Amino acid sequence: MVNGAQRVEVIVNAGSGTPGKETAAARASEYLASHGIDVRVHLIRNPHELPATVARAGAGDADGVVVGG
């Protein structure tokens, strides 16, 4: 944590389940940011990109990683 700010990676599998993943990702980002959390959102459209994106996020400087689909 730098200056008390937390950093979270949010990874959304846009190709899974119901539509509206872009909206859900934006809402999650807005919610977390409103609580002082630095958010990086990754909207994954190709499921083959998911494992590498999760691995990079986990190996990075984030305090947490949230994955949804």
N, C-alpha and C positions, 0 to 999 in steps of 0.2 A: 504494500500500500504506500502510495506517495501522498503526503499531505492529508492523510485520512481518507482519500478517495479510493473506493473499490473499483476494480475493473472486472467486467463480466463479458464473456463471449456468448452470444446467443446464436445458435445454429438451427435453422428451420429447413426441414425437408419439404420444399414447396410442391413436390410432385406426389406427395402421399395424401391419402384421405380426401377430405372435403376441400373445396376451393376456399379462397380467402386467406391464404397463408401470408401474403404480403401485408394485409391489414393486421393480422395477428402479430406479426413480427414488429410492425410499427407501434402497436399498442404496448407490447412488452418493452420495447425500447423506451418509449415515452414514460411508462410507469417507473422503470428502473432509474432513468435519468432524473425524474422528479424527486427521487430519493437520494440524489447525489452520486449515483453510480455511473461510471464511465462505461458505455455499452458499445460493443462492436457486433453488428448483426451480419450474419452470413446466410443468404437465402440460396439454398442448394436446389438446383433444378435437375441436375443429373445425379441419380443415386450413387453412381460410381465415384463421385467426388466426396461423398460423405465421410468415408473412413479417413482420408487424408486431411480433410478439413478439421475433423474432431481431433486427430493426432496433433496437428499444428496448434490448435487452440489449447490443448492440454499441455503442450510443451512450452507455450508462450508465457507471458507475464501476467495473465489473467488470474484473478482471485477465485474465479469460478467459471464453469462452463455449463450452459443450459442447452439441451438438445431436444427438439420437438418435431413432430411431423404431422 
